[in-house]
Amino acid sequence: MIINYLCRLKSNLKVLQLGSFRSRFSTINTVSISKEEAVISFLKNCSCMKDLKQIHARVIQLGFEQSRFVVGKVIVFCAAAEHGDMSYAVSVFEKIGDPDAFIFNTMIRGFGKANDSRKAFDYYKIMQERGLESDSFTFSFLLKVCGQLGSVLSGRIMHCSTLKHGLDSHVFVRNTLVHMYGVFKDIEASRQLFEEIPNPELVAWNIVIDCHKRGVQKPEPGNSVVGRHPSLRSDEPL
């Protein structure tokens, strides 16, 4: 039964991919998968704001304007896509009766990407006022904003907040902390945070090496972070 459903779903999605965007979108009422699934499929394949606005209009017509799952996908495109639009994201956000932490995080992320730190922190404040729990993504996005601002004080305050919430050791948060202190050229803090990572992944190694370059600090021979990079270990098979 499950296999038949998946085959039917795959077949219906192929139907949705045929023809122009407008003609494909008109099939939303004829395919056998749910309308919500069809809308999500379109959102995943959306490539520009013009198409997104058409999909969003359909979302409203179908009564999904208050669906945090569906509307959240609309906001994700506005915030994360190369040609997104945070002004449109705000207009969508304001019509949601009860946005969740995911949607707030997406707004914070989008304003960080748009280099609008004030609005990023404004949404964080609203998030707190509504009693929503901040998570590792919240702090990762905010720490990145602090780095972009070059605000050491704001960065340290947010670092303290991650400690308070017990999220400072989370991989995304820790990597962002390492990077943030590197941007501040506080190489000692950056390196100390890196050293506390039990099994740093390649991403963390690359971040801390980049931080050393930013700080124009030459590591000591035999005790350098660069020399311990996984790709340079002599005990690793070539």
N, C-alpha and C positions, 0 to 999 in steps of 0.2 A: 504493500500500500504506500509506504514511504517512497519507494523507488518510483512508483507511478506518478506520485505527486511531484517529485523532483524533475522527472522527465517532462511533465506537463508544464512545470514552472520554467524550465529551460526553453521549451518550445515557445511559450508565450513571450518570454523575454526577447527571443529572436524576432518575433513579430514586432515588438516595440522598437527594434533597432533598424527596421526597414524604412526607406524613403526619407523625406525631409523631416525636420524637427516638428513642424506643424502637423504633417500627416501622421507621424508616429504618435504624437500627443493625442490626436483624436481617437486613437484606438483604446484609450484608457477605460472606456465604458464597455468594451467588447471582449477584452481578454478575461480568462477565467480566474486569474490570480486576483487577490484583493486589490482594491483601489489604492490602499495605503502602500502595498508592496510595489505597485506600478509607479506611484509617485516617488518613492524612495529610489527606485531604479533610475528614473529620469534625473533625479538630483545627483546621483552618483556619476552619471555620464554627462552632466552639465559642464559646459566649457566657457560660458560667458554670461555677463550680467543680463543681457537681453533675454537669453533663454531662461535664466533663473527667474526673472520677473514674470514670464509666461507661466512657468511652473508654479510660482507662488500664487498667482491669480487663480490657478486651478485648485491649489491647496485650499484657498478660501472658499471657492465654489463647492468643494467636496466636504466642507465642514471640518477641516483638519487644522484650522488656524490656532486652536488651543492645544493641539497635540504637541507636547514638548519634544517627542521623538522626531516628528516630521519637521516642525518649525526649527528645531535644533540643527537639522541638516541644512536648512536654508541659511541660517546664521553662520554655520561652519564655512560654507562657500564664500560668503561675504568677507569673513575674517581671514581665511587661509589661502584662498585662490590668488593667483598672481594679479588678476584684474578684478579683485573683490571691491566691495564698496561698504565701508563702515557706516556711512550715513543711512544706507538702506537697511543695514543690520539693526541700527537703532530704531528705525521705524517699525521693523518686525518685532523687535524685543519689547517695545512699549505696548504692543497689543497682546502680549502673553500675560495671562492672569497670574500665573504662579511659576515663574522661571526657576529651574533647578540649578544646582551647582555647576553642572556641565555647561549650561547655557551661559552662566556668568563667567566661567573660565574661558569660554570661547570669545566672549566680548573683551575680556582682559587681554587675551592673546591677540585679538585683532587690532586693538588700539596700540598694543606694544609693537606689532608689526608695522603699524602706520606711524610710529614714532610720536604718538599722542599719549605721553605718560600721565598727564593730568586726568584724562578720561579713564585710563586703565586703573588708576588708583581710586577714582570716583566709583567705578563699578565694584571694586573690592570693598569699599566702604559700605555701599548699598547691600552687598552680599552679607557683610557682617551684621548690619542692622536688621536684616531679615532672618538672622539666626541660622544661616546656612554654613555648614562645616567646610572650612578650607581644606584642600587636599594637596597632594604632591604636585599636581598640575598647576593649581593656583599659585603656589610659591615659586615654581619653576618659571612661570611667565612673569611674575612680579620681580623676581631676582634679575631676570634678563632685562627688564625695563630699567631697574636700578643701574645695571651696567651700562646701558645705552645712555642714561642720563649722566653717568660719571659721578653719581651722588653716593659718596662713601657712607655718609650718615644714614641715608635711606636704606642702603644695602645692608648695613650692620643691624638696623632695626628689623628688617625682614629676616635676616639670618637668625636673630633672637626669636622671632616668631616661629621659624621652622623648628628651633629647639623646643619651644614651648609646646608645639603640637606633636613633637616626636617624629618629625619627618626629615630631619637633617641628614639621616643616613640613607634615605631613599635614593636610588640611582640617578633619577632625573634631577632631583634637588641637589644632590652632592656634585654632580657634574656641572650644574649651573653655578653653584657656589665657587667651585674651582675656577671656572671661567670668569665670574664676576670679579673676584679678587685679583685675577690676572689683569683684567681691564683696568682695575684701580692701581696696578703695578705694585700690589702688596704681595710680592712673590713668596714671602715666608708663609703667609696665611694660606695662599693658594696651594703651596706645596704640602703644608701640614694637613690640609683637608684631603688632598690626594693620597697622602701616606696612610690615612686612616681608612681608606677603601680596602677591604679584605682582598678582593680579587678584581682589580680594575680592568675594565674592558678596553678595547682598542680606542673607543671614543674618548675615554677618560685620559688615556696616554697622550693622544693627540692634543687634547685641550691643555694639559699641563705643559707640554712641550711648547705649544703656541704661547702660553703665558710666560714662559722663560724668555722667549724671543721678544715679547712685548716689554719685559722688564730689562732687556739688554743685560741679562745676568749670565756670565759664563760659568757653567757648572764645573765643579772640581772633577778632575780625572778619576775614574774608578768609583765615583760616588754620585754620578749624575743620573738624573731621571732619564735623559736621552739614552744613556748607555744601557739602561735597563728596559728599554722599549722592547716589547715582545718580538718585533721583527729583527732585533739586533742581538738576541740572546744566543750565545755560542752553544748552549746545551739543547737548543731547538734544532730539529732536522731541517736542513735547507730545502 
